[in-house]
Amino acid sequence: MYERANKKASTQGRSVKLPGKAAQHSEAKPIDIARELRAKSELGRREAKLAAAEAKLGG
């Protein structure tokens, strides 16, 4: 049987390992996974604090 190059052979999705969690299968797109990791990182927390402070000053 032949497989298409643009199609996944597995139907389980990606195996995703997030910090502090066990590996699990997910259908999430890589960009969504990266956004979640960044939001939970130290840099993401600092950006959230900065955005909240700017919103508080701005209006």
Secondary structure, DSSP 8 states (H G I E B T S, - for coil): ----TTS-S-SS-EEE--TTS--EEE---HHHHHHHHHHHSHHHHHHHHHHHHHHHHH-
